[in-house]
Amino acid sequence: MPGFEKIAEVAAAHHEKLDGSGYPRGLRAHELPLLARILTVADMYDALSCSRPYRKKLGSEEVFKIMTNDAPQAIDQSCMDALAVAIQSAGTK
């Protein structure tokens, strides 16, 4: 759809990883814009912290433990750090 090319590109890259291990195109860090990196971290957090038909939701501490295994080689550490601050701030209100 005209006008949504950039958004579509970011959305299509939300399963890509900095080290090229993601999908569908196996993009590497230099090919991933910041918005795609942010969306990747947000999507991972959401996927792990929400209930699924095959498992119960995980708590934030466990989610961050799992995600830390992927940072910084596969997911952006600065995006992880920003998410941690946001989650911590939300929990203190």
DRENPA-3360 file (N, C-alpha, C; in nm, 2 decimals, always signed):
BEGIN
1 = MPGFEKIA = +0.08/-0.12/+0.00/+0.00/+0.00/+0.00/+0.09/+0.12/+0.00 ~ +0.07/+0.21/-0.09/+0.15/+0.33/-0.10/+0.15/+0.41/+0.03 ~ +0.26/+0.46/+0.07/+0.28/+0.54/+0.19/+0.31/+0.46/+0.32 ~ +0.30/+0.32/+0.31/+0.33/+0.24/+0.42/+0.45/+0.15/+0.40 ~ +0.53/+0.18/+0.30/+0.65/+0.10/+0.27/+0.75/+0.09/+0.39 ~ +0.77/+0.20/+0.46/+0.87/+0.20/+0.57/+0.81/+0.11/+0.69 ~ +0.68/+0.13/+0.72/+0.62/+0.06/+0.82/+0.62/-0.09/+0.79 ~ +0.59/-0.12/+0.67/+0.59/-0.26/+0.62/+0.73/-0.33/+0.64;
9 = EVAAAHHE = +0.83/-0.25/+0.60/+0.97/-0.30/+0.61/+1.00/-0.33/+0.76 ~ +0.97/-0.24/+0.85/+0.99/-0.26/+0.99/+0.92/-0.38/+1.04 ~ +0.79/-0.39/+1.01/+0.71/-0.50/+1.06/+0.76/-0.64/+1.00 ~ +0.80/-0.64/+0.88/+0.86/-0.76/+0.82/+0.99/-0.81/+0.88 ~ +1.06/-0.71/+0.95/+1.19/-0.75/+1.01/+1.18/-0.78/+1.16 ~ +1.06/-0.79/+1.22/+1.05/-0.81/+1.36/+1.10/-0.94/+1.41 ~ +1.12/-1.04/+1.32/+1.18/-1.17/+1.37/+1.33/-1.18/+1.32 ~ +1.38/-1.07/+1.27/+1.52/-1.07/+1.23/+1.61/-1.05/+1.36;
17 = KLDGSGYP = +1.73/-1.10/+1.36/+1.82/-1.09/+1.47/+1.95/-1.02/+1.42 ~ +2.02/-0.95/+1.51/+2.14/-0.88/+1.48/+2.25/-0.96/+1.42 ~ +2.26/-1.09/+1.46/+2.36/-1.18/+1.42/+2.32/-1.26/+1.29 ~ +2.21/-1.22/+1.23/+2.17/-1.29/+1.11/+2.09/-1.42/+1.13 ~ +2.06/-1.46/+1.26/+2.00/-1.58/+1.28/+1.85/-1.58/+1.28 ~ +1.79/-1.46/+1.25/+1.65/-1.45/+1.25/+1.59/-1.49/+1.11 ~ +1.46/-1.45/+1.10/+1.39/-1.49/+0.97/+1.30/-1.37/+0.94 ~ +1.25/-1.36/+0.82/+1.26/-1.45/+0.71/+1.38/-1.43/+0.62;
25 = RGLRAHEL = +1.45/-1.32/+0.63/+1.56/-1.29/+0.54/+1.70/-1.31/+0.59 ~ +1.71/-1.33/+0.72/+1.85/-1.35/+0.78/+1.93/-1.22/+0.78 ~ +1.86/-1.11/+0.80/+1.93/-0.98/+0.80/+2.02/-0.97/+0.92 ~ +2.12/-0.89/+0.90/+2.22/-0.86/+1.01/+2.21/-0.72/+1.06 ~ +2.28/-0.69/+1.17/+2.27/-0.57/+1.24/+2.27/-0.44/+1.15 ~ +2.36/-0.43/+1.06/+2.37/-0.31/+0.98/+2.26/-0.30/+0.88 ~ +2.17/-0.40/+0.87/+2.06/-0.40/+0.78/+1.93/-0.37/+0.85 ~ +1.93/-0.36/+0.99/+1.81/-0.35/+1.07/+1.80/-0.21/+1.13;
33 = PLLARILT = +1.70/-0.14/+1.09/+1.68/+0.00/+1.14/+1.64/-0.01/+1.29 ~ +1.66/+0.10/+1.36/+1.63/+0.11/+1.50/+1.48/+0.07/+1.53 ~ +1.39/+0.11/+1.45/+1.25/+0.07/+1.47/+1.23/-0.08/+1.47 ~ +1.30/-0.15/+1.38/+1.29/-0.29/+1.37/+1.35/-0.36/+1.50 ~ +1.46/-0.30/+1.55/+1.52/-0.35/+1.67/+1.43/-0.33/+1.79 ~ +1.36/-0.22/+1.80/+1.27/-0.19/+1.91/+1.15/-0.29/+1.90 ~ +1.10/-0.30/+1.78/+0.98/-0.39/+1.76/+1.02/-0.54/+1.80 ~ +1.14/-0.58/+1.76/+1.18/-0.72/+1.79/+1.18/-0.74/+1.95;
41 = VADMYDAL = +1.24/-0.64/+2.02/+1.24/-0.66/+2.16/+1.10/-0.65/+2.22 ~ +1.02/-0.56/+2.18/+0.88/-0.55/+2.23/+0.80/-0.68/+2.20 ~ +0.82/-0.73/+2.08/+0.75/-0.86/+2.04/+0.80/-0.97/+2.12 ~ +0.92/-0.98/+2.15/+0.97/-1.09/+2.23/+0.92/-1.08/+2.37 ~ +0.92/-0.96/+2.43/+0.87/-0.95/+2.56/+0.72/-0.98/+2.57 ~ +0.64/-0.93/+2.47/+0.50/-0.97/+2.47/+0.48/-1.12/+2.45 ~ +0.55/-1.18/+2.36/+0.53/-1.32/+2.34/+0.56/-1.40/+2.47 ~ +0.66/-1.36/+2.54/+0.70/-1.44/+2.66/+0.61/-1.40/+2.78;
49 = SCSRPYRK = +0.56/-1.28/+2.79/+0.49/-1.24/+2.91/+0.34/-1.25/+2.90 ~ +0.29/-1.30/+2.79/+0.15/-1.33/+2.77/+0.12/-1.48/+2.77 ~ +0.01/-1.52/+2.82/-0.03/-1.66/+2.81/-0.05/-1.70/+2.67 ~ -0.02/-1.83/+2.65/-0.03/-1.89/+2.52/-0.11/-2.02/+2.54 ~ -0.17/-2.08/+2.44/-0.24/-2.21/+2.46/-0.15/-2.32/+2.51 ~ -0.02/-2.31/+2.49/+0.07/-2.42/+2.53/+0.15/-2.39/+2.66 ~ +0.13/-2.27/+2.71/+0.20/-2.24/+2.84/+0.14/-2.11/+2.90 ~ +0.16/-2.10/+3.04/+0.12/-1.98/+3.11/+0.22/-1.87/+3.08;
57 = KLGSEEVF = +0.17/-1.75/+3.11/+0.26/-1.63/+3.10/+0.37/-1.64/+3.19 ~ +0.48/-1.58/+3.16/+0.60/-1.57/+3.24/+0.61/-1.43/+3.31 ~ +0.66/-1.43/+3.43/+0.68/-1.30/+3.49/+0.80/-1.22/+3.43 ~ +0.80/-1.09/+3.46/+0.90/-1.00/+3.40/+1.04/-1.05/+3.42 ~ +1.07/-1.09/+3.55/+1.20/-1.14/+3.58/+1.25/-1.25/+3.50 ~ +1.16/-1.35/+3.48/+1.19/-1.47/+3.40/+1.21/-1.43/+3.25 ~ +1.12/-1.34/+3.20/+1.13/-1.29/+3.07/+1.26/-1.23/+3.04 ~ +1.30/-1.14/+3.13/+1.43/-1.07/+3.11/+1.55/-1.17/+3.12;
65 = KIMTNDAP = +1.54/-1.27/+3.20/+1.64/-1.37/+3.21/+1.66/-1.44/+3.07 ~ +1.55/-1.48/+3.01/+1.55/-1.54/+2.88/+1.60/-1.45/+2.78 ~ +1.55/-1.33/+2.77/+1.59/-1.23/+2.67/+1.74/-1.19/+2.68 ~ +1.79/-1.19/+2.80/+1.93/-1.15/+2.82/+2.02/-1.25/+2.76 ~ +1.98/-1.37/+2.74/+2.06/-1.47/+2.67/+2.08/-1.43/+2.52 ~ +1.99/-1.35/+2.47/+2.00/-1.31/+2.33/+2.06/-1.18/+2.31 ~ +2.08/-1.10/+2.41/+2.15/-0.97/+2.40/+2.29/-0.98/+2.44 ~ +2.38/-0.91/+2.38/+2.36/-0.82/+2.26/+2.39/-0.89/+2.13;
73 = QAIDQSCM = +2.41/-1.02/+2.12/+2.45/-1.08/+1.99/+2.33/-1.08/+1.90 ~ +2.21/-1.11/+1.95/+2.09/-1.13/+1.86/+1.99/-1.01/+1.87 ~ +1.97/-0.96/+1.99/+1.88/-0.85/+2.00/+1.96/-0.73/+2.06 ~ +1.91/-0.61/+2.03/+1.98/-0.49/+2.07/+1.98/-0.46/+2.22 ~ +2.10/-0.45/+2.27/+2.11/-0.43/+2.42/+2.05/-0.29/+2.46 ~ +2.06/-0.19/+2.38/+2.01/-0.06/+2.42/+1.85/-0.06/+2.42 ~ +1.80/-0.14/+2.33/+1.65/-0.16/+2.33/+1.61/-0.24/+2.45 ~ +1.68/-0.34/+2.49/+1.66/-0.42/+2.61/+1.66/-0.33/+2.73;
81 = DALAVAIQ = +1.77/-0.25/+2.74/+1.78/-0.15/+2.85/+1.66/-0.06/+2.86 ~ +1.62/-0.01/+2.75/+1.50/+0.09/+2.75/+1.38/+0.02/+2.80 ~ +1.36/-0.11/+2.75/+1.24/-0.18/+2.79/+1.25/-0.21/+2.94 ~ +1.36/-0.24/+3.00/+1.38/-0.27/+3.14/+1.34/-0.14/+3.22 ~ +1.38/-0.03/+3.18/+1.35/+0.10/+3.24/+1.20/+0.12/+3.24 ~ +1.14/+0.10/+3.12/+0.99/+0.12/+3.10/+0.91/+0.03/+3.19 ~ +0.95/-0.10/+3.20/+0.88/-0.20/+3.28/+0.90/-0.16/+3.43 ~ +1.02/-0.12/+3.47/+1.04/-0.09/+3.61/+0.96/+0.04/+3.64;
89 = SAGTK = +0.96/+0.14/+3.56/+0.88/+0.26/+3.58/+0.73/+0.23/+3.59 ~ +0.68/+0.14/+3.51/+0.54/+0.11/+3.51/+0.50/+0.03/+3.64 ~ +0.60/-0.04/+3.69/+0.57/-0.12/+3.81/+0.58/-0.04/+3.94 ~ +0.63/+0.08/+3.93/+0.64/+0.16/+4.05/+0.53/+0.26/+4.07 ~ +0.43/+0.26/+3.98/+0.32/+0.36/+3.99/+0.20/+0.29/+4.05;
% end
